[in-house]
């Protein structure tokens, strides 16, 4: 009797394992199908951008180019329009990102101190900006009165400090061990030295996360550029890409003196420009993705 009962239990365990394996396989298949719906469009864009002009016109390509060509990339990278847009995006991104991180981290650390005079009022003012915005026209008037029209800093300063980022960073700083700061104060460490030499090194995961957020935000700068910039040579890459996608004569946007620009199909040029604009961010993401969950969730637990 005991042997039969043990046999039934073993069969039950095997059945549970088999059903669990089937369930895991189904989940894997569904996730693979879902991932394919996101990967295939990018693969399609990449294939067209590297497809030879004659192969594209004849339609002899599927998910792999029948005949490879880099003509579209050569034209885009040599064009004056791309070089001007790249210079603008690099300046906005690599100047705006440190300003953004420093401004948010400095304000958040200040608000994390209980003995700060007027802390409650400042907190309410920061929260107010999260719930209410002035609107497009007042923002434009403000930028104009500051003399920032047609300046790259018009795309940097308005987004240099955000209420949500400040609140998350503040919560993170409040969770840091107070004993470390007290020990530093006893050793004669000042506020600025404590912030840069003790607090920031302990917050690298969180800082890396928000650095990437700011970097992507500035790299994708578009709406503020078309609002505040009037000089076409100062337009960033996103505006350049929008002009290429909507233009009926891409040679004017690319601004390159080459007979080849009339031979390459415009759709191939559009796809190549899209790859060029997105490629830098795709290179950065894998190296900083590991900081996302750790950096954001640690500071998002407390209110």
Backbone bond lengths (Angstrom), bond angles and torsions (degrees), N, CA, C in turn:
res aa  C-N    CA-C-N  psi(-1)  N-CA   C-N-CA  omega(-1)  CA-C   N-CA-C  phi
1 X - - - 1.473 - - 1.543 110.47 -
2 X 1.316 114.86 -45.72 1.464 119.52 -179.98 1.523 110.98 -64.20
3 X 1.364 116.06 -34.95 1.456 119.95 179.76 1.525 111.02 -67.82
4 X 1.367 116.39 -39.04 1.465 119.69 178.35 1.523 111.10 -65.57
5 X 1.354 114.76 -40.02 1.461 118.67 179.20 1.528 111.17 -63.99
6 X 1.320 116.85 -40.19 1.462 120.80 178.75 1.520 111.08 -66.39
7 X 1.352 115.60 -38.11 1.471 119.85 177.72 1.520 111.07 -63.10
8 X 1.353 116.35 -42.08 1.464 119.80 177.85 1.530 112.04 -63.51
9 X 1.325 115.92 -39.10 1.466 119.39 178.38 1.529 111.40 -64.82
10 X 1.362 115.24 -39.24 1.466 118.47 178.40 1.520 111.16 -65.00
11 X 1.356 116.10 -42.95 1.466 119.78 177.31 1.524 110.90 -61.71
12 X 1.343 115.69 -37.99 1.467 119.56 178.88 1.515 111.92 -64.48
13 X 1.326 116.69 -41.98 1.462 120.36 178.09 1.525 111.45 -64.53
14 X 1.354 116.34 -41.00 1.455 119.86 178.54 1.525 111.16 -63.56
15 X 1.358 115.06 -39.96 1.466 118.87 178.52 1.524 111.67 -64.74
16 X 1.335 115.89 -40.28 1.466 118.71 178.38 1.524 110.99 -65.26
17 X 1.342 116.86 -39.84 1.457 119.58 179.07 1.524 111.20 -65.22
18 X 1.342 116.00 -41.15 1.464 119.60 179.85 1.530 110.96 -63.94
19 X 1.341 115.99 -44.45 1.468 119.09 179.28 1.527 111.21 -64.87
20 X 1.335 116.45 -36.93 1.461 119.61 178.15 1.525 110.99 -66.87
21 X 1.349 116.98 -39.11 1.469 120.21 177.96 1.524 110.93 -65.06
22 X 1.339 116.76 -41.32 1.464 120.45 178.04 1.528 110.43 -62.73
23 X 1.330 115.25 -42.06 1.464 119.90 179.32 1.523 111.09 -62.65
24 X 1.327 116.84 -43.31 1.463 120.57 178.87 1.532 111.37 -64.55
25 X 1.324 117.04 -37.77 1.467 120.45 178.10 1.526 110.97 -65.17
26 X 1.337 116.45 -42.21 1.465 119.89 178.86 1.526 110.94 -63.62
27 X 1.329 116.39 -42.12 1.463 120.01 177.48 1.527 110.51 -61.87
28 X 1.338 116.28 -42.54 1.466 119.81 178.64 1.519 112.57 -62.30
29 X 1.339 116.91 -41.43 1.472 120.72 179.01 1.525 110.60 -64.80
30 X 1.339 116.77 -43.96 1.467 120.22 179.65 1.527 111.44 -63.01
31 X 1.338 117.12 -42.26 1.466 120.39 178.40 1.530 111.21 -65.55
32 X 1.348 116.20 -37.41 1.464 119.33 177.99 1.529 111.08 -65.06
33 X 1.335 116.76 -41.44 1.466 119.96 177.28 1.524 111.22 -64.20
34 X 1.335 115.81 -41.15 1.461 119.55 178.54 1.532 111.08 -64.57
35 X 1.333 116.28 -41.38 1.464 119.86 178.76 1.526 111.09 -65.34
36 X 1.348 116.66 -35.47 1.466 119.35 -179.75 1.520 111.67 -65.02
37 X 1.347 117.59 -34.77 1.466 119.61 177.84 1.522 112.09 -65.23
38 X 1.346 117.43 -22.99 1.464 121.17 178.21 1.526 112.10 -93.08
39 X 1.332 117.08 -31.01 1.461 120.78 -176.11 1.528 111.60 -83.11
40 X 1.333 117.31 -39.18 1.460 120.49 -175.61 1.530 113.75 -58.75
41 X 1.346 120.19 -41.13 1.477 118.15 176.39 1.532 113.20 -60.69
42 X 1.343 116.96 -40.03 1.461 119.88 177.50 1.531 110.62 -66.16
43 X 1.336 115.81 -39.23 1.464 119.66 178.59 1.529 110.59 -65.20
44 X 1.324 116.60 -38.93 1.461 121.15 178.47 1.533 110.83 -62.09
45 X 1.340 116.11 -45.17 1.467 120.53 177.89 1.528 110.53 -61.19
46 X 1.327 116.62 -43.89 1.469 120.90 -178.62 1.521 111.28 -64.41
47 X 1.337 116.90 -40.75 1.467 121.28 -178.65 1.526 110.41 -65.00
48 X 1.330 117.26 -45.59 1.463 120.10 -179.59 1.535 110.85 -63.30
49 X 1.334 116.52 -39.09 1.473 119.28 -177.48 1.524 112.19 -64.69
50 X 1.352 117.69 -27.19 1.465 121.07 -179.89 1.529 112.75 -102.40
51 X 1.313 117.66 7.66 1.460 121.17 -178.27 1.525 110.91 -85.16
52 X 1.326 116.16 137.28 1.461 120.88 178.11 1.529 110.73 -64.66
53 X 1.313 116.47 152.22 1.469 121.42 -175.70 1.521 111.94 -59.60
54 X 1.334 116.98 -45.59 1.469 120.26 -178.82 1.528 111.13 -65.80
55 X 1.355 116.71 -37.85 1.464 119.93 178.81 1.521 111.14 -68.32
56 X 1.326 116.93 -35.03 1.467 119.70 178.98 1.526 110.94 -69.67
57 X 1.337 116.98 -43.12 1.460 120.00 -178.93 1.522 110.86 -64.48
58 X 1.341 116.72 -38.79 1.470 119.93 178.93 1.517 113.04 -78.05
59 X 1.333 117.30 -12.18 1.463 121.20 179.28 1.504 113.83 75.30
60 X 1.321 118.01 20.27 1.473 121.14 -177.16 1.525 110.76 -92.00
61 X 1.326 116.66 61.07 1.468 122.02 174.17 1.520 108.29 -150.52
62 X 1.320 115.70 150.28 1.460 120.82 178.54 1.522 108.31 -130.80
63 X 1.307 117.76 -102.53 1.459 120.88 177.49 1.522 111.24 -103.34
64 X 1.324 115.99 14.16 1.454 120.41 177.79 1.525 107.71 -156.82
65 X 1.317 118.10 131.36 1.469 118.90 -177.41 1.526 111.62 -62.98
66 X 1.345 115.92 133.12 1.457 120.05 175.64 1.517 110.56 -73.20
67 X 1.334 114.65 -32.70 1.465 120.22 176.82 1.518 108.07 -139.60
68 X 1.320 116.47 120.78 1.453 121.99 -174.78 1.533 110.95 -80.56
69 X 1.342 114.44 149.37 1.459 119.72 175.72 1.525 109.02 -159.24
70 X 1.314 115.80 142.69 1.472 121.62 177.26 1.533 111.17 -114.98
71 X 1.331 116.38 21.01 1.464 120.52 -177.49 1.525 111.38 -59.60
72 X 1.337 117.24 -41.96 1.462 120.30 -177.71 1.525 110.85 -64.07
73 X 1.333 117.20 -40.68 1.467 120.52 179.74 1.528 110.93 -67.39
74 X 1.326 117.23 -37.73 1.467 120.48 178.96 1.520 110.34 -62.80
75 X 1.330 116.49 -43.27 1.460 120.13 -179.55 1.521 111.92 -65.60
76 X 1.338 116.27 -42.97 1.475 120.02 -177.95 1.524 110.58 -67.29
77 X 1.325 117.61 -45.28 1.458 120.49 -176.47 1.534 112.03 -70.86
78 X 1.325 117.48 -22.77 1.460 120.80 177.62 1.525 112.63 -88.34
79 X 1.327 116.74 -14.84 1.455 120.33 -174.21 1.519 112.82 -72.64
80 X 1.318 115.12 142.93 1.456 120.89 178.38 1.523 111.22 -65.08
81 X 1.323 116.97 -34.25 1.466 120.27 -179.38 1.517 112.15 -62.94
82 X 1.336 116.68 -41.72 1.465 120.07 179.38 1.523 111.43 -68.06
83 X 1.318 117.43 -41.41 1.467 120.42 -178.07 1.532 110.81 -64.23
84 X 1.328 117.30 -40.75 1.470 120.08 177.46 1.525 110.88 -64.95
85 X 1.340 116.79 -43.03 1.467 120.53 -179.67 1.521 111.42 -66.82
86 X 1.326 116.67 -38.47 1.461 120.53 178.07 1.523 110.92 -64.50
87 X 1.320 116.94 -42.55 1.464 120.74 178.13 1.526 110.86 -60.75
88 X 1.324 116.89 -41.64 1.471 120.93 179.22 1.525 111.14 -65.63
89 X 1.328 117.40 -45.31 1.468 120.52 -178.75 1.524 111.62 -66.13
90 X 1.315 117.23 -39.58 1.462 120.08 178.48 1.523 111.31 -63.71
91 X 1.325 117.02 -42.12 1.460 119.70 179.01 1.529 110.67 -65.21
92 X 1.328 117.38 -48.80 1.460 120.87 -178.58 1.519 111.00 -60.99
93 X 1.335 116.80 -40.62 1.473 120.66 -175.61 1.522 111.84 -74.08
94 X 1.332 117.63 -49.91 1.462 120.30 -171.06 1.524 113.32 -87.00
95 X 1.321 117.11 -8.52 1.459 119.93 168.97 1.521 109.62 -97.59
96 X 1.321 117.40 -39.59 1.455 120.84 -177.80 1.523 113.82 -71.22
97 X 1.329 118.33 -35.57 1.466 120.62 -177.05 1.526 112.62 -63.41
98 X 1.340 121.12 -48.93 1.469 119.05 176.54 1.526 112.95 -62.55
99 X 1.339 117.19 -38.10 1.468 119.45 177.44 1.517 110.26 -62.30
100 X 1.312 117.22 -43.17 1.464 121.90 -179.75 1.521 111.60 -62.27
101 X 1.331 117.11 -49.15 1.469 120.82 -177.43 1.524 110.83 -65.54
102 X 1.324 117.30 -43.48 1.468 120.65 -178.91 1.529 111.29 -65.77
103 X 1.325 117.41 -42.81 1.467 120.41 -179.18 1.519 111.29 -65.38
104 X 1.325 117.07 -45.82 1.463 120.33 -179.71 1.526 111.90 -66.83
105 X 1.335 116.64 -44.72 1.461 119.94 -178.94 1.522 111.28 -66.26
106 X 1.332 117.82 -40.32 1.468 120.37 179.84 1.515 112.22 -64.55
107 X 1.338 117.33 -46.05 1.460 120.04 178.92 1.527 111.40 -66.46
108 X 1.331 116.83 -40.01 1.466 120.18 -179.70 1.524 111.29 -64.76
109 X 1.332 117.63 -41.64 1.469 120.05 179.70 1.524 110.69 -65.82
110 X 1.327 116.57 -38.35 1.460 120.26 177.98 1.532 110.67 -63.14
111 X 1.344 117.10 -43.02 1.463 120.57 -178.74 1.524 112.73 -73.77
112 X 1.323 117.69 -15.27 1.472 119.79 179.28 1.525 112.54 -78.97
113 X 1.348 117.82 -8.29 1.459 122.16 -179.41 1.529 110.42 -89.29
114 X 1.325 116.65 123.31 1.467 121.42 -178.01 1.522 112.20 -69.02
115 X 1.331 117.47 -25.63 1.463 120.03 -176.65 1.525 113.02 -90.41
116 X 1.317 117.92 10.34 1.462 121.11 179.07 1.527 109.69 -72.00
117 X 1.327 117.00 128.23 1.464 121.55 178.70 1.524 109.48 -71.51
118 X 1.318 116.03 128.12 1.467 120.92 -179.64 1.514 113.84 78.13
119 X 1.331 117.05 18.97 1.464 121.52 -177.46 1.525 111.87 -60.34
120 X 1.313 117.35 -42.03 1.458 120.51 -178.80 1.521 112.40 -64.39
121 X 1.324 116.14 -40.89 1.473 120.47 179.90 1.525 110.45 -65.49
122 X 1.335 116.23 -44.12 1.468 120.06 -179.81 1.520 110.55 -64.56
123 X 1.336 116.14 -39.35 1.461 119.83 176.94 1.520 111.42 -59.71
124 X 1.324 116.57 -44.41 1.465 120.69 179.85 1.524 111.46 -64.86
125 X 1.335 117.27 -38.05 1.457 120.40 178.44 1.533 111.08 -65.62
126 X 1.331 116.26 -39.68 1.464 120.00 178.36 1.528 110.16 -65.57
127 X 1.321 116.90 -43.91 1.458 120.85 178.65 1.530 111.51 -64.78
128 X 1.327 116.95 -33.33 1.465 120.97 179.69 1.526 110.80 -62.04
129 X 1.345 116.28 -39.72 1.463 119.45 179.19 1.524 112.07 -68.44
130 X 1.328 117.58 -21.99 1.457 120.67 176.72 1.528 111.11 -74.50
131 X 1.333 116.66 -32.16 1.468 121.22 -174.94 1.521 112.80 -93.06
132 X 1.332 116.97 -31.32 1.461 120.77 -175.11 1.528 109.90 -129.64
133 X 1.337 115.34 140.38 1.458 121.34 177.26 1.514 110.80 -124.29
134 X 1.327 116.67 151.57 1.456 120.42 -177.23 1.517 112.00 -69.28
135 X 1.326 118.07 -32.80 1.451 120.92 -176.76 1.516 111.85 109.58
136 X 1.309 115.56 169.12 1.461 121.20 -173.83 1.522 112.43 -68.15
137 X 1.333 117.72 -45.98 1.467 120.56 -175.73 1.528 111.22 -67.37
138 X 1.345 121.35 -47.79 1.472 119.17 175.86 1.526 113.07 -59.62
139 X 1.324 116.97 -37.05 1.465 119.15 177.24 1.528 111.09 -63.52
140 X 1.314 116.67 -41.11 1.464 119.74 178.95 1.530 111.05 -64.85
141 X 1.333 116.71 -42.04 1.466 120.46 178.65 1.526 110.40 -63.07
142 X 1.327 115.82 -39.58 1.463 119.91 178.87 1.527 111.31 -63.78
143 X 1.321 116.62 -45.48 1.462 120.40 178.58 1.525 110.71 -63.41
144 X 1.326 117.27 -39.56 1.463 120.44 179.32 1.523 111.45 -65.75
145 X 1.341 117.16 -41.94 1.465 120.21 179.97 1.521 111.96 -67.96
146 X 1.310 117.34 -26.24 1.467 120.99 176.69 1.526 112.04 -80.96
147 X 1.312 117.16 -5.39 1.462 120.83 179.11 1.518 113.78 74.54
148 X 1.331 116.83 29.05 1.459 120.57 -176.41 1.527 113.53 -102.79
149 X 1.337 117.42 3.07 1.456 119.18 177.63 1.528 109.37 -62.20
150 X 1.324 115.83 136.08 1.467 123.62 -178.23 1.530 111.92 64.64
151 X 1.333 114.72 28.08 1.470 120.37 175.62 1.521 108.79 -122.32
152 X 1.335 116.67 142.70 1.463 119.97 178.33 1.520 112.05 -62.74
153 X 1.330 117.40 -25.35 1.463 119.27 -179.61 1.530 111.82 -70.45
154 X 1.326 118.05 -15.12 1.460 120.52 173.12 1.519 111.19 -67.10
155 X 1.333 117.71 -22.34 1.466 122.55 176.06 1.521 112.37 -93.27
156 X 1.337 116.86 -11.20 1.463 121.05 -175.92 1.524 111.98 -100.28
157 X 1.320 116.98 -52.76 1.466 121.18 -170.52 1.531 114.67 -68.02
158 X 1.348 120.63 -40.96 1.475 118.01 -178.64 1.526 114.03 -59.36
159 X 1.310 118.04 -30.56 1.464 120.29 179.07 1.508 114.31 -105.13
160 X 1.321 116.54 18.24 1.467 120.29 -175.66 1.518 112.82 -72.28
161 X 1.316 118.07 -20.67 1.465 120.85 -178.85 1.518 108.40 -142.06
162 X 1.327 116.56 124.59 1.458 121.93 -178.24 1.510 111.83 -120.86
163 X 1.331 115.97 142.39 1.468 120.29 -176.01 1.524 111.43 -63.87
164 X 1.331 117.71 -44.30 1.469 119.56 -177.98 1.529 110.84 -62.88
165 X 1.323 117.16 -43.98 1.462 120.64 178.86 1.521 111.25 -61.69
166 X 1.329 116.77 -42.14 1.458 121.26 179.86 1.523 110.50 -62.52
167 X 1.335 117.77 -43.33 1.464 121.16 -178.53 1.530 111.57 -64.56
168 X 1.329 116.60 -41.57 1.467 120.04 179.86 1.530 110.46 -67.69
169 X 1.315 116.85 -43.91 1.464 119.84 178.34 1.519 111.17 -64.22
170 X 1.316 117.28 -39.57 1.461 120.58 179.28 1.523 110.71 -60.85
171 X 1.331 116.32 -44.23 1.465 119.63 178.08 1.523 111.57 -62.21
172 X 1.324 115.85 -37.98 1.469 119.16 178.27 1.518 110.97 -64.92
173 X 1.328 117.70 -45.45 1.457 120.83 -179.74 1.525 111.52 -63.80
174 X 1.322 117.56 -33.68 1.463 120.68 179.15 1.517 112.00 -68.76
175 X 1.327 117.51 -23.16 1.457 120.88 179.85 1.526 113.34 -84.80
176 X 1.331 117.02 -11.30 1.464 119.31 178.52 1.533 110.03 -66.85
177 X 1.323 117.56 144.48 1.477 120.35 -178.94 1.527 111.88 -58.37
178 X 1.304 116.07 124.02 1.462 121.49 179.84 1.529 111.66 -69.42
179 X 1.330 116.54 -25.35 1.469 120.54 -178.71 1.528 111.85 -61.40
180 X 1.329 116.59 -33.92 1.466 119.54 -179.07 1.525 109.96 -65.64
181 X 1.320 116.92 -44.39 1.458 120.65 -179.93 1.529 111.12 -67.15
182 X 1.335 116.95 -38.35 1.463 119.67 178.22 1.518 111.49 -64.10
183 X 1.341 115.98 -40.13 1.463 119.45 177.90 1.533 110.87 -64.84
184 X 1.325 116.19 -37.75 1.464 120.00 178.69 1.529 110.95 -68.03
185 X 1.320 116.39 -37.40 1.467 120.09 178.22 1.522 111.07 -65.31
186 X 1.324 116.82 -38.46 1.471 120.61 178.28 1.530 110.47 -63.80
187 X 1.340 116.15 -35.01 1.472 120.49 179.24 1.515 112.51 -79.67
188 X 1.343 116.93 3.53 1.455 120.60 177.33 1.512 115.12 87.94
189 X 1.316 117.43 20.15 1.462 121.28 -179.35 1.531 109.79 -78.99
190 X 1.327 118.04 128.27 1.453 122.33 178.74 1.514 111.94 -79.95
191 X 1.325 116.38 174.95 1.464 121.45 -176.06 1.522 111.48 -64.84
192 X 1.322 117.95 -47.05 1.454 120.56 -177.57 1.529 111.56 -66.03
193 X 1.321 115.64 -43.08 1.459 118.65 178.73 1.526 111.41 -65.20
194 X 1.330 116.94 -38.41 1.454 120.79 177.75 1.531 110.62 -63.66
195 X 1.327 115.87 -40.24 1.456 120.22 -178.07 1.526 111.12 -65.82
196 X 1.336 117.05 -45.84 1.457 120.23 -174.28 1.528 113.12 -82.85
197 X 1.317 118.45 -32.17 1.461 120.25 -174.00 1.519 113.77 -100.61
198 X 1.335 118.17 -17.14 1.465 119.89 -177.67 1.521 111.64 -119.54
199 X 1.327 116.92 -52.86 1.464 120.35 -173.90 1.531 111.47 -70.32
200 X 1.319 117.37 -49.86 1.461 119.96 -177.24 1.534 113.23 -63.33
201 X 1.343 119.71 -42.93 1.470 117.93 176.41 1.532 113.49 -60.89
202 X 1.339 117.63 -28.48 1.472 120.66 177.19 1.530 112.04 -79.80
203 X 1.331 117.12 -7.15 1.468 121.00 -174.92 1.515 111.91 -117.39
204 X 1.316 118.29 26.56 1.452 120.76 -174.04 1.524 112.81 -63.39
205 X 1.342 117.61 -38.93 1.465 119.84 -179.56 1.515 110.97 -63.37
206 X 1.331 116.05 -46.23 1.455 120.21 179.08 1.522 111.42 -65.53
207 X 1.334 117.84 -41.52 1.461 121.59 179.94 1.529 110.92 -65.93
208 X 1.326 117.18 -38.23 1.462 120.35 178.67 1.524 110.71 -63.63
209 X 1.318 116.57 -39.39 1.460 120.57 179.47 1.518 111.34 -62.79
210 X 1.325 116.82 -50.82 1.458 119.72 -177.59 1.524 112.35 -74.21
211 X 1.324 117.07 -23.10 1.462 119.27 171.89 1.518 110.39 -64.47
212 X 1.330 116.09 -42.42 1.461 119.82 178.15 1.523 111.20 -66.93
213 X 1.334 116.93 -40.33 1.461 119.78 176.82 1.530 110.77 -58.48
214 X 1.328 116.04 -46.49 1.462 120.09 -179.36 1.523 111.04 -66.77
215 X 1.322 116.86 -40.02 1.458 120.66 -179.21 1.521 110.91 -62.25
216 X 1.331 117.07 -45.54 1.466 120.58 179.40 1.523 110.59 -65.84
217 X 1.324 116.66 -40.25 1.463 120.65 -179.51 1.535 111.01 -62.41
218 X 1.316 117.31 -45.66 1.467 119.87 -179.78 1.531 111.58 -71.63
219 X 1.313 117.38 -35.53 1.464 119.97 178.54 1.531 110.79 -65.17
220 X 1.330 116.98 -34.59 1.459 121.82 179.69 1.523 112.62 -89.70
221 X 1.314 117.33 16.06 1.463 121.71 -179.02 1.532 110.15 -57.16
222 X 1.321 116.31 122.10 1.465 120.47 -179.32 1.536 112.40 -138.27
223 X 1.333 116.98 -58.84 1.461 119.84 -172.73 1.522 112.02 -64.27
224 X 1.330 116.92 -45.07 1.466 119.05 179.13 1.525 111.17 -65.36
225 X 1.333 117.36 -29.37 1.466 119.98 179.36 1.524 111.17 -67.88
226 X 1.322 117.74 -44.08 1.460 119.01 -179.11 1.530 111.21 -74.71
227 X 1.346 116.97 -16.80 1.458 119.71 177.66 1.524 112.10 -83.78
228 X 1.333 117.11 -42.84 1.458 120.95 -168.70 1.526 114.00 -105.92
229 X 1.321 118.61 -13.71 1.460 121.04 -177.71 1.525 110.30 -105.58
230 X 1.325 116.30 130.51 1.459 121.53 178.98 1.522 112.40 -110.61
231 X 1.316 116.77 -22.08 1.464 121.93 179.39 1.532 108.94 -84.17
232 X 1.323 117.20 119.94 1.468 120.40 -177.14 1.527 112.18 -64.15
233 X 1.325 117.78 -26.56 1.467 120.15 179.74 1.524 112.32 -72.78
234 X 1.334 117.96 -11.32 1.459 122.00 179.33 1.528 112.93 -101.71
235 X 1.312 117.69 1.28 1.456 121.56 -178.79 1.528 110.47 -71.46
236 X 1.343 118.23 137.85 1.474 120.88 -179.83 1.519 112.06 -78.18
237 X 1.324 115.06 -178.20 1.457 121.01 -173.57 1.527 113.36 -64.26
238 X 1.316 118.29 -34.06 1.467 119.54 -178.27 1.525 111.18 -65.25
239 X 1.316 117.48 -39.46 1.469 120.75 176.54 1.529 109.63 -68.34
240 X 1.320 116.67 -39.72 1.470 121.32 176.04 1.527 110.70 -59.24
241 X 1.342 116.54 -43.79 1.456 120.99 179.21 1.528 110.94 -65.12
242 X 1.325 117.18 -40.62 1.458 120.70 179.21 1.525 111.17 -62.64
243 X 1.321 117.26 -38.32 1.463 120.96 178.53 1.523 110.73 -66.37
244 X 1.335 116.87 -39.38 1.465 120.17 179.60 1.523 110.79 -66.72
245 X 1.329 116.92 -41.45 1.463 120.66 -178.17 1.525 111.42 -65.59
246 X 1.327 117.29 -38.15 1.465 120.85 -175.10 1.520 113.51 -94.39
247 X 1.337 118.55 -13.69 1.464 121.04 -174.32 1.524 110.80 -75.21
248 X 1.320 115.53 144.11 1.462 121.50 173.76 1.523 111.20 -90.02
249 X 1.327 117.50 -15.06 1.461 122.58 177.31 1.528 107.85 -132.03
250 X 1.327 115.80 91.55 1.462 121.57 -174.62 1.522 111.56 -67.34
251 X 1.316 117.98 -25.42 1.466 120.36 -178.53 1.526 111.86 -59.88
252 X 1.330 117.06 -31.35 1.466 120.05 177.99 1.524 111.64 -70.91
253 X 1.323 116.65 -35.00 1.469 120.30 179.86 1.524 110.51 -74.98
254 X 1.341 116.37 -43.71 1.463 120.45 -178.31 1.521 110.43 -67.10
255 X 1.317 116.71 -36.38 1.469 122.40 176.59 1.529 111.35 58.52
256 X 1.338 114.76 60.88 1.459 120.57 177.10 1.521 107.96 -132.60
257 X 1.312 117.06 137.77 1.455 122.58 -179.22 1.525 108.86 -92.37
258 X 1.332 115.64 91.54 1.456 120.53 -178.84 1.526 108.07 -157.55
259 X 1.338 116.24 133.66 1.463 120.43 179.11 1.522 111.92 -66.96
260 X 1.335 116.15 -20.29 1.459 120.10 -178.36 1.527 112.12 -65.88
261 X 1.351 117.35 -24.75 1.453 120.39 -176.44 1.524 111.94 -63.86
262 X 1.331 117.09 -24.64 1.464 120.97 178.47 1.532 112.32 -85.74
263 X 1.320 117.23 -13.04 1.461 121.10 -179.78 1.526 112.38 -91.95
264 X 1.328 116.95 -30.25 1.468 120.51 -178.97 1.523 108.93 -78.36
265 X 1.333 118.93 127.61 1.466 120.80 178.78 1.530 111.72 -58.14
266 X 1.316 115.50 145.66 1.465 119.54 -176.38 1.517 111.60 -65.61
267 X 1.342 117.26 -32.94 1.467 118.83 179.33 1.524 111.34 -65.23
268 X 1.317 117.22 -36.65 1.473 121.21 176.88 1.527 109.52 -65.33
269 X 1.333 116.55 -40.40 1.467 119.96 177.60 1.524 111.04 -63.35
270 X 1.320 117.16 -39.94 1.467 120.46 179.95 1.526 110.87 -63.55
271 X 1.321 116.11 -45.72 1.464 119.69 -179.12 1.523 111.49 -65.99
272 X 1.311 117.36 -38.57 1.467 120.39 178.78 1.525 111.04 -65.77
273 X 1.323 117.01 -41.06 1.470 119.86 177.81 1.523 111.03 -64.93
274 X 1.322 117.37 -36.44 1.465 120.53 177.06 1.523 111.48 -63.23
275 X 1.326 116.54 -42.75 1.472 120.56 178.96 1.523 110.85 -64.45
276 X 1.324 116.81 -41.64 1.464 120.99 -178.99 1.522 111.21 -63.09
277 X 1.334 117.52 -39.31 1.461 121.14 -178.01 1.530 111.34 -72.81
278 X 1.329 117.27 -37.39 1.467 121.17 -175.25 1.529 111.94 -84.37
279 X 1.322 117.80 -25.44 1.466 121.79 -172.00 1.531 114.17 -55.41
280 X 1.348 120.62 -45.37 1.479 119.14 -178.78 1.522 113.66 -59.27
281 X 1.326 117.28 -40.27 1.470 119.83 179.53 1.520 111.06 -68.97
282 X 1.332 117.32 -37.52 1.462 120.13 177.28 1.518 111.85 -63.80
283 X 1.325 116.92 -29.25 1.474 120.13 178.07 1.525 111.84 -74.89
284 X 1.328 117.61 -31.11 1.460 121.67 -176.41 1.531 111.58 -81.84
285 X 1.317 117.72 -37.19 1.459 121.38 -174.12 1.531 114.71 -54.27
286 X 1.339 119.96 -48.86 1.475 118.24 -175.99 1.518 114.26 -59.11
287 X 1.343 117.32 -29.61 1.453 120.49 -176.51 1.534 112.57 -81.00
288 X 1.326 117.90 -18.78 1.459 120.94 -175.79 1.520 113.07 -117.93
289 X 1.333 117.27 -1.59 1.453 120.56 -177.11 1.532 111.92 -64.08
290 X 1.332 117.01 -32.07 1.460 120.81 -177.45 1.523 112.43 -64.05
291 X 1.336 117.65 -19.66 1.458 121.01 -179.07 1.528 112.36 -85.11
292 X 1.337 118.72 -10.64 1.457 120.93 -172.90 1.527 112.47 -58.51
293 X 1.343 115.82 -63.39 1.459 119.93 -174.77 1.526 111.67 -62.32
294 X 1.327 116.07 -44.97 1.461 119.88 -177.99 1.507 111.87 -66.69
295 X 1.310 116.86 -42.58 1.459 120.36 -175.89 1.503 114.29 -72.46
296 X 1.332 118.27 -38.82 1.459 121.09 -176.42 1.515 112.13 -85.38
297 X 1.328 118.04 -44.56 1.474 120.64 -173.71 1.516 112.20 -69.20
298 X 1.324 117.99 -32.45 1.465 119.02 179.67 1.517 111.07 -61.56
299 X 1.315 117.05 -41.11 1.448 120.31 -179.06 1.501 113.98 -86.60
300 X 1.338 118.51 -6.84 1.449 120.83 -176.73 1.529 112.78 -98.56
301 X 1.336 118.01 2.20 1.455 120.25 -178.63 1.508 111.30 -75.16
302 X 1.330 117.45 -44.73 1.466 121.56 -178.34 1.521 109.77 -92.30
303 X 1.344 115.62 154.02 1.456 119.75 179.23 1.514 110.83 -96.60
